[in-house]
């Protein structure tokens, strides 16, 4: 997704730079287009940062969950099982 933002910003900049039309106040339209490219780039960076921070949060959550599971001991009775690990019908 972030790579698409980069490609769009690059292509949009090329489109603005290579525009050969002679419209009224062309420099103002160009500056608006460059500002749009800047905002697109900023949104791409914010999106990448959000994805990175969410990955870090999930990693820490899983690590804490794994540590809590290592300290957990269950007091359950073991039932007789068959060779393949399924519980047997012997009660």
URBEL-V474534 format. One record per backbone hydrogen bond with DSSP energy under -0.5 kcal/mol. NH is the residue of the N-H (numbers start at 1). CO is the residue of the C=O. Records with the same first field share a line. If there is no record, write none. Layout:
BEGIN
NH->CO ; CO
END
This chain:
BEGIN
5->1
6->2
7->3
8->4
9->5
10->6
11->7
12->8
13->9
14->10
15->11
16->12
17->13
18->14
19->16
23->21
26->23
28->25
29->25
30->26
31->27
32->28
33->29
34->30
35->31
36->32
37->33
38->34
39->35
40->36
41->37
42->38
43->39
44->40
45->41
46->42
47->43
48->44
49->45
50->46
51->47
52->48
53->49
54->50
55->51
56->52
57->53
58->54
59->55
60->56
61->57
62->58
63->59
64->60
65->61
66->62
67->63
68->64
69->65
70->66
71->67
72->68
76->74
82->86
85->82
88->80
91->89
END
